[in-house]
Amino acid sequence: MQNQILHILHNVLTTLLRAVTAILVSIPVAGLIAAGAVEGASALLTHQGPTLVTHLLAAAFGLVVAYASALTLAAIEATRGGLYLARMIEHDFSHETSSLDKAIHGFEQRMVGRR
């Protein structure tokens, strides 16, 4: 029982660490890619250097994309961890049910006799 609790705690902490890591990696990567795309599109479409408005729009778009990607990755990691935990609990439960079923079947054979 204590081993199961430690295994569940390990799974929860691993999932939390993966979610935080995904957030910390995705924010700068997605933000820079999105801001660079806005700056690049501005330079290609206007054939001029970027203006202050372009910089502000690029920063705002980069923040929005970074926030969205971080939330998406956190949700994916939480779902993945939850599914693993559900499978683990299902396996433990089916193992316990199997043991209980064998015990009941053995008791039935002793009381009623062989079938």
C-alpha positions in Angstrom: 0.0 0.0 0.0 2.8 2.4 0.9 4.6 1.5 -2.3 1.5 2.4 -4.3 1.2 5.8 -2.6 4.9 6.5 -3.3 4.4 5.5 -6.9 1.3 7.7 -7.3 3.3 10.6 -5.6 6.2 10.0 -8.0 3.8 10.1 -11.0 2.2 13.3 -9.8 5.5 15.0 -9.3 6.9 13.8 -12.6 3.8 15.1 -14.4 4.2 18.5 -12.6 7.8 18.7 -13.5 7.1 17.9 -17.2 4.3 20.5 -17.3 6.5 23.2 -15.8 9.4 22.3 -18.1 7.1 22.4 -21.2 5.9 25.8 -20.1 9.3 27.2 -19.5 10.6 26.0 -22.8 7.6 26.8 -24.9 7.2 30.5 -23.8 10.4 31.9 -25.3 10.5 29.6 -28.3 6.9 30.3 -29.4 7.1 33.9 -28.5 10.2 34.6 -30.5 8.9 32.6 -33.5 5.6 34.5 -33.5 7.2 37.9 -33.0 9.8 37.1 -35.7 7.0 36.1 -38.1 5.2 39.5 -37.6 8.5 41.4 -38.1 9.3 39.4 -41.2 5.8 39.8 -42.7 6.0 43.5 -42.0 9.4 43.8 -43.7 8.3 41.7 -46.7 4.9 43.5 -47.2 6.0 47.1 -46.7 9.6 46.9 -48.1 10.6 49.3 -45.2 12.2 49.0 -41.8 9.9 48.0 -39.0 8.1 50.9 -37.1 7.2 51.2 -33.5 3.7 49.9 -34.2 5.2 46.8 -35.8 7.4 46.2 -32.8 4.4 46.6 -30.4 2.2 44.3 -32.5 5.0 41.7 -32.8 5.5 41.8 -29.0 1.7 41.5 -28.3 1.3 38.6 -30.8 4.4 36.9 -29.4 3.0 37.1 -25.9 -0.4 35.7 -27.0 1.1 32.8 -28.9 3.6 32.1 -26.0 0.7 32.0 -23.5 -1.4 29.8 -25.7 1.4 27.3 -26.4 2.3 27.1 -22.7 -1.3 26.4 -21.7 -1.7 23.8 -24.4 1.5 22.0 -23.4 0.6 22.1 -19.8 -2.9 20.6 -20.5 -1.3 17.9 -22.7 1.2 17.0 -20.0 -1.5 16.9 -17.3 -3.7 14.7 -19.5 -0.8 12.4 -20.2 0.0 12.1 -16.5 -3.7 11.6 -15.6 -4.0 8.8 -18.2 -0.9 7.1 -16.9 -2.2 7.3 -13.3 -5.7 6.0 -14.3 -4.0 3.0 -16.1 -1.9 2.3 -13.0 -4.9 2.4 -10.7 -6.9 0.3 -13.1 -4.1 -2.3 -13.2 -3.9 -2.4 -9.4 -7.6 -2.6 -9.0 -7.9 -5.4 -11.6 -5.1 -7.3 -9.8 -6.8 -6.9 -6.4 -10.1 -7.9 -8.0 -8.5 -11.0 -9.5 -7.1 -12.0 -6.1 -10.5 -11.5 -4.5 -12.2 -13.4 -7.2 -9.8 -16.3 -6.7 -10.4 -16.3 -2.9 -14.2 -16.3 -3.4 -13.9 -19.1 -5.9 -11.8 -21.1 -3.6 -14.2 -20.6 -0.7 -17.1 -21.6 -2.9 -15.3 -24.8 -3.9 -14.6 -25.7 -0.2 -18.2 -25.0 0.8 -20.1 -26.5 -2.1 -17.6 -29.0 -3.4 -16.0 -29.3 -6.8 -18.1 -28.4 -9.8 
